[in-house]
Amino acid sequence: MLKNTTRKSSLPKNKSCITIVASAYNAEYVDGMISGALETLASSGVKNVELIRVPGAFEIPVTVARLTRRKLKRPEAVLCLGVILRGKTKHADHIAHSVTESLAQIAITYGIPVIHEVLLLETKAQAKARCLSSKTNRGSEGAHTALEMANLISQLH
């Protein structure tokens, strides 16, 4: 069941960098997630958003790993956006599993929230509902989570 994305979030005053790493593959749907995320971040007062596009979902983790090791412009949180549509082979499952395992390990290793909104979906109708609807946009939901986790992590130092 899809949940509406109506949460309110913001970054602490001295923190302001959220990075979005988004797949260019299945752009119609990922672009909708990016729009939802950017709208949520802007309405939450975030002024510094870095958007990085990568070719596909498999390229997201290596990019995130590099970002979390940066000395300058290190993000408060990284929001990962992508859409993988399951086909007739196991390829999509392998990609989704690899991305999930890698993103979790990066977050644990570097202590930066890595928000996983790389969706493995069965149909284009599911992608449309989760990526193009303003009420159930997973990009917007991920942006709220990124803000909440950035706040939480900053309080734990």
Buried (B, 14 or more C-beta within 10 A) or exposed (E): EEEEBEBEBBBEEEBBBBBBBBBBBBEEBBBBBBBBBBBBBEEBEBEBBEBBBBEBBBBBBEBBBEBBEEEEEBBBBBBBBBBBBBEEEEEBEEBBEEBBEBBEEBBEEBEBBBBBBBBBBEEBEBBBBBBBBEEBBBBBBBBBBBBBBBBEBEEEE
